[in-house]
Amino acid sequence: MSVPDIYNFSLTSVAEILQRSKFIEYTHIPKCGTVSRKICDEGQLPCLPLPQLRKCGHYGEHCDWLAKYKCVGTKEKITFYTLFREPVSRVRSHYNYFYPGACRNGKPLGQPAGQFWTKAMCKSEHNFTEWLLTPDNWVHNRMTRMVHGRMGSGNLCRITPRREKMYWESVLKRYKKRHAQGVFGAIPEEINSTPEILEKAKFNLMKNFVLWGDTFEIENFFCILKKLAKNKAKKLNPDKITKPRKSRSKIESPEQKLLNDGIILQKNVLDKELYDWAMNAWHDIKVKYANVCPYEL
């Protein structure tokens, strides 16, 4: 599994993949920009039909790309695109979006109301710093985990923290044996210190995702996608794509904000590296298309 330090899109290759793909499917990473289902329903892009996905047992918005890939099988060509978000902004947005309301009587409400909140996270829900430090906080490194992909049975659009934990325990055992390490800490913290997970995510991104960008440049992203997809995206209107909005945030002192931002970066080592690596390719392609898809400097 070879992953270059710097990866750039091949415009010819991207265009060819888009043309020969039957389905061009969005992978929605929570708090990285919601792309309306209207894009599919109005035929703006050729998406995987929901009835086909449901026949495979998958229901919900945050479907693992690997679940969709396995659902389609080898008979039909599917490729994916996604949007990333700077990790500090993404983690803060998740907390601010769901707080208050993710918990009741100290327990998570479940999905989507308490998406990926655990009982321990609920105990710290009113203290952002303590919430960030919760050992089983599954909000951390979610971009990397989703691009890595999660194998399993049942509905892989709404994976509970319990099932997430079971999957990553099996992955970590495989990697840790390679390093002859034994005792596990909390699973999310173990993930954060396992570079093989990051490398696999990068590899899957190169192999299975035709294009990606930054959620706060969503209009520019869909302009480029439309140009490259050509006849596959004739109805796509980048101007009408829903723009991401910044959610409200709790009041913090400058010192608290600096402390919390530092904790987020410490807990999201993989996501920070994945984001920086992915943005090199995004910056390169948006510069090449600057004349037809202008962007803000």
C-alpha positions, 0 to 999 in steps of 0.5 A, a space after each residue: 500500500 503505497 501513498 505519496 507524500 503529495 498527491 495531485 489529481 490527474 484531470 484526464 483520469 478524473 474526467 475518464 472515471 466520471 464518464 465511465 461511472 454509472 453512479 457518482 455518489 456523495 459520501 457525507 461525513 457529518 459536519 463536513 457539509 450536507 449535500 441535498 438529496 435533491 441533487 440525486 432526485 432531480 437527476 443533477 448527478 447519477 446517484 445510487 438509487 435509494 431502493 437499491 441501497 435499501 435492498 442491501 439493508 442500508 437506511 440513513 444519511 451517513 452511509 459508509 462509502 464501503 457499504 455502498 461499494 459492496 452494495 453495487 458490487 463489481 457489475 456496475 461502476 461506482 465512484 465517490 466524492 466527498 468534502 472535508 473540513 478543518 478538524 478544529 472547526 468540525 469538532 466544534 461544529 459537532 458539539 455546538 450543533 448537538 448541544 444541548 439536546 444530545 442527551 437526556 438524564 445523562 444518557 444519549 438519545 441515540 441517532 440522529 438526535 445524539 449522534 455518536 454521543 456516549 454516556 460518558 460524553 453526556 456526563 461532560 456535556 456542559 463542559 466543553 473541555 471535559 467533553 473533548 477529553 472523554 476517552 470514548 469520544 467518537 467525534 474525534 478522527 471521524 473523517 479518517 475513520 469514514 474514509 478508511 471504511 468500516 466493514 460489517 453487517 446490517 445498516 451501515 448508514 447508522 452505525 452505533 458507538 457500540 458497533 463502531 467500537 467492535 469494528 475498530 477493536 478488530 482493526 486495532 488488534 490486527 495492527 497492534 499485533 504487527 507492533 507487538 503491543 498488547 494492552 489497549 487504552 480507550 479505542 478512540 485514543 488508540 485509533 489516534 495513535 495508529 498511523 496505519 489507519 491514516 495510510 489506509 484512509 489515504 489509499 482508499 481516497 486515491 483509489 475510490 474517490 474521484 474528487 474531494 474538496 473543502 466544505 467552505 468552498 462547496 460552490 467552487 467544488 461543484 463548479 469543477 465537478 460539473 466541468 469534469 463530469 460534462 454530460 453526466 452533470 448537465 443539470 448540476 447547478 453549483 449556485 443552488 448547492 446549500 452552503 454550510 453555515 457556522 453553528 452557534 458556539 458557547 462563550 469562551 475566554 481567549 485562554 479557554 479557546 486556545 486550550 480547547 483548540 489544542 486539545 482538539 488537535 491532540 485528539 485528532 492527529 489523523 484527521 489533521 494529517 488527512 485534511 492537510 494531505 487532501 487539501 494539497 490536491 484540492 488546492 492544485 485542481 482549483 488553481 487549474 480551474 481558476 479561470 472558469 471556477 473562480 475562488 476567493 484567495 
